[in-house]
Amino acid sequence: MNSAFRSPSRTVLYWSIFGLGLAVSIVMALRSQVEADQVNQLRFGWWWITQDVLLPHGMPTSAGGFSPGSLITLFSAVPLMIWWDFRALALSMVVINMAAFLFLERSIRPALGSRGRWLLLLLLWLGPWRMAFSSFIWPPNYALPMGLLHLATAIHMRRKPVALATFAHVLVIGLGAQLHSSAALLALISIALFATRLIKVHWSALAAATCATLLSLIPWIHAIAADPSLAPAGAGFPFRGLALIYPMARGLGYTLRMASLSLPSRLTAFDFTPVFGAGVDHWLLPPMTLLAGVAHLSVLVPIWAVARLFRKARRRRPWSQEADGPLRGWLKGYLSVACCTAALSFAASPTTIMYWQTQILMATIALTVVVPLEALLRTRRRTATKRVLAMWAVATVVLVIAITTAAPMFRQGGHYAAIAVLLADQPLIDELGLRDHCTVTIDPEHDWAHPD
């Protein structure tokens, strides 16, 4: 059976399915819509290209203030320099996610085997969460590739200190924080990995990456010295998640859903009218709404996988694996440490965790499911497991098609359409093609788009 997974025809099929997923992601990016957050990110690139304004800070944070550094401007401007269209930035999201996935897939291949690679393809690459949140403009969408690169570089640091891997690992965290604040969770995971000796650190490379990160923050440091209101503000109180329980449970719940077909309401508010007409929408909407509702039950799979991981971890302690041991054993240690660190982080968080703050753990929780499922495919339960995976694959395809054609972030018009309320951004709207491809309403009372 294992040889069948390794046959040339299976290899061609594997990369064909990967390519199909990439093609759908491109279609989703080209159909993507804009709201205030999307236009807000586009402004950074727009101001730099058209007005030579390089802001020293990033996007507003949910707790107040702005994220540090100017990296969001670079990530927003370069795609626009290549193609003067807002969709260039959406397509750059697809490319970044693809590159990070391929790097991780190649790095982790020995731990998964051929069956595990197929499972990773289904549960992560083709998963509705990844497909949707790597195909439109939104700073939290950089979190998944950061998580992928964090794990991939950690793999190269498991046996001995490697300068290049350490340098990249630290930069993913340091520069990633300029794209989205959830990179702080990666820093905590790295500390835990080092404390449990799952990674070896090259100290000179760490110092160089730290210096590079600090140098990139010099304009931001000058800016907050002049205007302290630009600094990210605090909210809530430490260990709010532990005291109130619900915020921590919410974070854990969203993390588990990242490896399931249980999707947020913003993706399942389907309206097929703009694409297929009111008649088709009338008969297609009820079954798709039902499928989206039933799909919430799929979260039971990652719950089972996490419970299994920790049940076995109590006996085998995977974080104590020898560095020269099998990569699969090391991976179990990484997953155990990452899940524990995430739970502690959610407990200590002063604010309620939102689902976009858990996207950085999408690869971790997906692999937590992949590992036990791959093991089941080598037991007497493989027939039943294959049937479940077949149903999962069919539901995945149907949901991805529905999201691409009828979800608010990927259709123009219809109910709950994406709307950008703007005035000063009107030149940006006209020149970057938003008016032709998105639902845009100009409100003269909201003149809040200005580089000052």
N, C-alpha and C positions, 0 to 999 in steps of 0.2 A: 504493500500500500504506500509506504513512504517513497519508493522509487517512482510511483506514479506522479507524486507531487514534484519530483525533480526532472521529469521527462522534458525534452525540448518543446513538445507541444504545450505542456503546462506552463513553461516559461513564457512562451509567446502569448498564451492566454492571460497570464498574470500581468504582463506589461501592457497588453491590450486593454484590460480592465482598468489598469492604472491610468492609461491614456484617456479612456472614456471618462473617468472621474475628473481628470484635468480639463477635458473639453467641456464638461458640464459646468465646472467651476468658472471657466472663461465665459460661458454663456451667462451665468449668474452675474458675473462682474459687469458684463456689458448691459445687463438689464437692471443693475442696481440703482436704487433711488437715493435721495438725500433728505435728511432732516437737519436740524440745527447743528448737531454734533458733527455731521459729515461736512457741512459748509464751514464750520469752525475750523476743522483741520485743513480744508482746502485753502483757507485764508493765509495760513502760514507760508505755503508755497507761493501763492498768488502775490502776497506783499513782497516777498523776497525777489521774485522775478520781475514784477512790474514796477515796484516802488523802491527796490533796493533796501527794504526794511528787514533786518534779521533780528527777530525778537529773542531776548536772552532766556525766555521761559517757554514752557510748553502749554498744553491744554489745561483748562480749569479743572480742579479736582472736586470731587463730590463733597469734600469736607471744607472747601474754601481755598483760596489761593490758587497757585498754578504749579504744575509739575516742573521740576528743575531742568535746565539745559535747553539747547536749541536743536537737538537731534530730530525732533518731530518736523522742523522746518526742512531739513535735508531730505528726510523720507517723503515729504510732501512735494518738494520742489523738483527733485530729479525726474520722477515720472512725467511731470508736466513739461519738463524741458524736452523730453522725448516725443510726447504727443500732447498737444495743447487741447486737452479734453479731460473733464473730470473723471472719465472712466479709466484714464491711464493710471490714476492712483488706485482704483479698485483692482485693476489688472496686476499692479505691483504687489498687492496683497496676495494674489494667487501665486505669483512667482516666488515670493519669499517663503510662503507655506510649502510649496513644492520642493524647493531647495532644502529646507530644514527637514522635511519628511524623508527625502532621499538620503540625506546625511545620516539621520538616525537609523533608517532601515538598513543601511549598509553596516553601520557600527554594531547594531544589535542582532544582526542576522544569525551569528553562531548560537545565541541564547534561545532563539525561537524555533529554529529548524524550518523546514519547508512548510509544514502545516501552520506553524505560528505566523509565518509571513503572510499566508492567506488570511488568517484571522485578523492580523493587523490591518491588512488591506480593507477588509470588510468593516471592522469596528471603528477604525480611525480614519483612514483615507476616504472611504466612501460614506462614513457616518454623517447623518444630517447636521449634527452640530458643527463638525469641521467644514463640511461643504458650504454651509450658510455663512459661518463666521470667519471664513477666509476669502470671502468674495464681495465684500462691500467695504466702503471707507468707514473706519472707526478705530481709534487708538487701541481699545482693548483687544482688537483682532491681531495685534502684534504679539499678544501674550502666548498663544499656542506655539508659534515658531520659537519663542524664547524658551519655552518648556522643552521643546524637542532638542534644541541645541544644548541646553543645560544637561540633559541626560546623555546625549551623544558625547559631549566633551568629558563628562564624568567617567564614561566607559574607558576613555583613553588615559584616565588618571588613576585607574584602579590598581595597577601593578607597581608602578614606579612614578616618580615625579617627571612629568613631561612638560617642557617649557611651553611649547606651542599650545597644547591642550589647556594648561593652566591659564595662560594669557587669554585665550578665547573664552574660557569658562568665566573668568572674572569680568571680562568685557561684556559678556551677555548679561550679567547682573548689573554692572555699573552703568553701561549705556542703555540697557533695557529699561532701567528706572526712568530714563528720560522719555520713553515711549509710553509706559504705563506703570503705575505704582505697584502693581501686583508682583513686579520683579523682586520686591523686598522678600516675598515668600521664598524665592529661589535662594536668596542669601541665607536665610534660616536653614533651608534644606542642606546647603553646602556646608554650613557650620556643623550640622548634625552628621553629615557624611564624613567629615574630617574627624569629628570626635569619636565616631565608631570605626575609624580606620578603613572606611570603604573607598576613600580617595586619598591619593598622595599629592601633596602640594609642592610645586616648584617655586620656592620663595622669591627668587629673583624675578621670575615671570609674574608672580602675584604683585610684587612691588611695581613693576613696569606697567601692568594693566591698571593698577590703582592710580598711579601718576597720570596715565593717559586719561582716565576718567575725571580726575580732579582738574586737569588742564582744560578739559572740555566744559567744565562748570565755572571757570573764572568769570566769564561775562555775567552769568546768573548770580554769582556771589556778589559782584559789584552792584547788580541791579537790586537785589534784596537789601543790600546795605543802604541804598538810596531810598528804597520804598519797601519796608518790611511787609506790607500787605500782599506782596507778590509771593511770599513764602507759603507753602502748603500749610493750611491751618489744622489744628486739632479739633476733634469733636468727640462727644461721648466721654467715656472714662475707661481706664484699663480694665481688662477682664470683664467687660460688659457682656460678652458672649457667654462666659461661664456663669455670671450672676443671674442673667435673665434666661439662659438656656436656649431660647428661641433663636437668637442671632447665630449661635454656634451650630445648632441643628440645621438652620437654613443653609449655612455654608457647607456642611457635610452633605446635605441633601442635594444641593446643586452640583457638588463635585461628583457624586454618584451618578447623577443624571447625564453627565458629560459622556459616559460610556454606554448610554442607553438610547432608546428612540423616544424618550419622554422629553418633549420640546416646549420651550416657552411660548406663551400665548401670542407674542408678536410674530412668530413664524407660522402659527396655525390659524390665524385669522384669514382664512382663504376666501378669495373672490375670483372666480374663473371668468367673470363677465368680460373684462377688457380683452381677453385672449380668445375665448370660445363663444361668447355671447350669453345672454340671459337664459336662454333655453337650456344650454348645456350646464350652466352654473346651477340651475334649479334641481337637476337630478344628480349632478356630480358632488355638490357641496355636502349633502347629508352623509354619504358613505365616507367621504374624506374626513369630515369632522368626527365621525365615529371611530375611524382608524386612529386619528390623532389622540382621541380619548383613551382607547384601548392600549395604545402604545405606552401610556404612562406605566402600565404593569411591567414593562421591560426593565424598569429600574430594579426589579427583584434580582436580575442577573448580576449587576455589579455589587449589590448588597451581599449576595451569596459569595461572590469572588473575594470581597474584602474580608468577610467573616472567615472564609477558608484560609486566606493568607495569614491572618493573625492566629488562627487555631494552630496552624502548622508552625508558625513562628515561635510560639511558646515552647515548642519541643526542640526545634532545630536551630533557633536563633540565627537566621540568615545573615544578620549584620556582622556576625563573627566569622564569616567565611574567609578562608585564606585567599590572599591576593592571587596566587597562582592556580586557584581552583577554577571550576567551570564558570563561564560567564553567566549561565542561567542562575546559579546559586547567588552570584553577586547581584544580579538583577532583582531577585527576591528581596535581598537586603536593601537595595535602593528603594524598592516599592514600599517596604515596611517602614523605613525611616521617613520617606516622603509623606506617607499617609499620617504617621504619628505627628510629624512636624506641622502638617496642615491643620490637624485637629487642634493642636496646642495654639497655633496661630489664630484660628477662628475663636478659640476660647479667650485669648488675650486681646482680640480686636476691640477697639473702643466704639466701632460702628457696626451696623448690621451688614453682613456679607451679601453682596448682590451676585447674580450669576456670572456677570462678565469678569468679576474678580477671581473666579475659579477656572476660567479658561486656561490659565497657565498650567493647570493640573490635568488637562484633557488627555495628554499622552500617558501620564502616569496611571490614571484610573483605567484607561483603555488597556494598557499592558497588564494591569492587575486582573482584568477579565481574560485577556488572551492566554496568559500562562496556565490557569487551571483548565480552560477549554481545550488547549492543546494537549494537556495531559489526559483529558477524557477521550480524546480522539485516538489514544493509544490503549484504551481499555475495552471491555465488553460493552460499555455504554456508547461506543462510537456511533452506532446506527441511530439511536435516539438523539444524540448530540447533533448529528448531521441533519436530521429532520428539523430540529429547532433552528439550526443555522440557516437552513433553506428558507424557512418561514421568515426569519429575521432579514435575510437578503431581499426577499420579495417586498417586505414592508419598507425596507430601506429605499429601494428603487422607487416605489410608489410615492413615499413621502418626499424624496428629493425632487421628483418631477413636479409634485404639487407645490412645493416651496418655490421652485424655479419659475413656475408659471403663475402662481396665485398668491404668494405671500406678500405682505405689504412692502417689504424691502426690495422686492424684485418684480414689481408690476407698476405700471403707470396708470393711475386712475382706480376706480372701484371704491368699495367701502374701506374706511380706515387707511386711505392712501397717505403716503409720505408727503409732508408739506414743509416747505422752507419759508419762514416768515422773515423777509429781508427788505432793506432799503439801500443802505450804502454798498451792499454787495451786488447791486444790479449789473455793473460791468462784468464782474466775475461770472454771474449767471449767464449773461449773453455770450461771452467769449468762450467759456468752457463747456458749452452745450447743455447746460442744465435745463434751459427752457424747452428744448426740443425733446428731451428724454425723461424729464421728471415732472412731477406735479408741483408747481411753484406758485405761491401767492405772495405778492408784494404788499407789505403793510407799512404805510408811511409813518405810523406812530412808533415803530420799533427800529430806530436808527442806532443800532448798537454795534455795527461792524466797522471798527476803525482801529488802525494800528496803534494809536496812542492809548 
